[in-house]
Amino acid sequence: MEIVGEVRAGQLPDAVAERQADVLVIGVDDPRLAERLLPRRPRLKVFAVADQGRGCALYELRPHRIEFGEVSPDELVEAIRAAVERWPHE
């Protein structure tokens, strides 16, 4: 796993495309943001961590949201790994 950068919300669409990100972790649960990003990168996984880790959701493809509830940093890393492992390998 490699962290490729940190950007402001307004820069996200360009930064995700430029850096070819596979996973994006954002500090707010914003379905509209996922709806804007996913059509550009259909395999992108968007983890929305809200309320200082008390809530986490995964948006993917349609967008599709999976509720996790409270999440620790270690649990978030494991959820990211599990989401990436579900991708078909090209």
C-alpha positions in Angstrom: 0.0 0.0 0.0 1.4 3.4 -1.0 0.0 6.8 0.0 0.4 9.0 -3.0 -0.8 12.3 -1.7 -3.1 14.6 0.1 -5.3 17.1 -1.7 -8.2 19.5 -1.0 -11.7 18.4 -2.0 -11.9 20.7 -5.0 -8.8 19.1 -6.4 -9.9 15.5 -6.0 -11.2 14.7 -9.5 -8.0 15.9 -11.2 -5.7 14.4 -8.5 -7.4 11.0 -8.7 -7.1 10.9 -12.4 -3.5 12.2 -12.5 -2.2 9.8 -9.8 -4.3 6.8 -11.0 -5.5 6.2 -7.5 -7.1 2.9 -6.7 -8.4 3.9 -3.2 -9.4 7.3 -1.9 -10.0 8.0 1.8 -12.0 11.2 2.5 -12.9 12.7 5.8 -16.5 13.3 5.1 -19.4 11.0 4.0 -20.4 12.8 0.8 -22.3 10.6 -1.7 -22.2 13.4 -4.3 -18.4 13.4 -4.3 -18.4 9.6 -5.0 -21.0 10.1 -7.8 -18.6 12.6 -9.5 -15.5 10.4 -9.1 -16.7 6.9 -9.9 -17.7 7.4 -13.5 -14.2 8.6 -14.3 -12.5 5.7 -12.5 -15.1 2.8 -12.2 -12.7 0.6 -10.1 -12.0 3.4 -7.6 -12.8 2.6 -4.0 -13.9 5.6 -2.0 -13.7 5.2 1.8 -15.6 8.0 3.6 -14.5 8.2 7.2 -16.7 10.5 9.2 -17.0 11.7 12.8 -13.4 11.0 13.7 -13.6 7.3 12.7 -17.0 6.7 14.3 -18.5 6.0 10.9 -17.0 4.7 7.7 -18.6 3.9 4.4 -17.3 2.4 1.1 -18.5 3.7 -2.2 -17.8 1.8 -5.3 -18.8 1.5 -8.9 -22.5 2.5 -9.0 -21.9 4.2 -6.4 -22.6 1.5 -3.9 -22.3 2.2 -0.2 -21.4 -0.3 2.4 -21.9 0.8 6.0 -19.1 -0.1 8.5 -20.1 1.9 11.6 -17.3 2.8 14.0 -13.8 2.0 12.6 -10.3 2.1 14.0 -7.3 2.9 11.8 -6.4 -0.8 11.7 -9.9 -1.8 10.7 -9.9 0.9 8.0 -6.6 -0.5 6.6 -8.1 -4.1 6.6 -11.3 -2.9 4.9 -9.2 -1.2 2.2 -7.2 -4.4 1.6 -10.3 -6.5 1.4 -11.9 -4.1 -1.1 -8.8 -4.1 -3.3 -8.5 -7.9 -3.1 -12.1 -8.2 -4.5 -11.0 -6.6 -7.8 -10.5 -8.9 -10.7 -6.8 -9.0 -11.6 -6.1 -7.7 -15.1 
